[in-house]
């Protein structure tokens, strides 16, 4: 949270190699993890202000459609 809200930048990684990025992308491409239970229905950009209220119970992430 402090990184996001403070607009901080993280540079570099520790103990990772380019092959690890390829492995991560391959894992996600398999589609074996269903992220849908973590997401609420997308909100149109025109309704963006509705997201500034209390969070919905059980929803970890909201998405906005331009």
C-alpha positions in Angstrom: 0.0 0.0 0.0 2.8 2.4 0.9 4.4 1.8 -2.5 1.2 2.5 -4.4 -0.1 5.4 -2.4 3.3 7.0 -2.2 4.0 6.6 -5.9 7.2 4.8 -5.1 9.2 3.0 -7.7 10.8 -0.4 -7.2 13.8 -1.2 -9.4 15.5 -4.5 -9.9 14.8 -7.9 -8.4 16.7 -10.2 -6.2 17.5 -13.8 -7.1 15.4 -13.8 -10.2 16.5 -14.6 -13.8 14.8 -14.0 -17.1 13.7 -17.6 -17.3 11.6 -17.0 -14.2 9.5 -14.4 -16.1 9.0 -16.9 -18.9 7.9 -19.5 -16.4 5.4 -17.1 -14.8 3.9 -16.2 -18.2 3.7 -19.8 -19.1 1.9 -20.6 -15.9 -0.6 -17.8 -16.4 -1.2 -18.8 -20.0 -2.3 -22.3 -18.9 -5.3 -20.7 -17.3 -5.2 -23.1 -14.4 -5.9 -20.3 -11.9 -9.4 -18.8 -12.0 -9.1 -15.2 -10.9 -12.9 -14.5 -11.5 -13.9 -15.1 -7.9 -11.5 -12.3 -6.9 -13.0 -9.7 -9.3 -16.2 -7.8 -9.2 -18.1 -7.0 -12.4 -16.3 -4.2 -14.4 -17.5 -0.7 -13.8 -17.8 1.7 -16.8 -15.5 4.7 -16.6 -18.5 7.0 -16.3 -19.4 5.3 -13.0 -15.9 5.5 -11.6 -17.1 7.6 -8.6 -19.1 4.6 -7.4 -15.8 2.9 -6.5 -14.9 5.5 -3.9 -17.3 4.2 -1.3 -16.9 1.2 1.1 -15.6 -1.9 -0.6 -17.9 -4.8 -1.5 -17.6 -7.7 0.9 -15.5 -10.5 -0.5 -14.3 -8.6 -3.5 -10.6 -8.0 -3.6 -10.3 -6.1 -6.9 -12.5 -3.9 -9.0 -11.9 -3.2 -12.7 -12.8 -0.2 -14.8 -13.8 -0.4 -18.5 -12.8 2.7 -20.5 
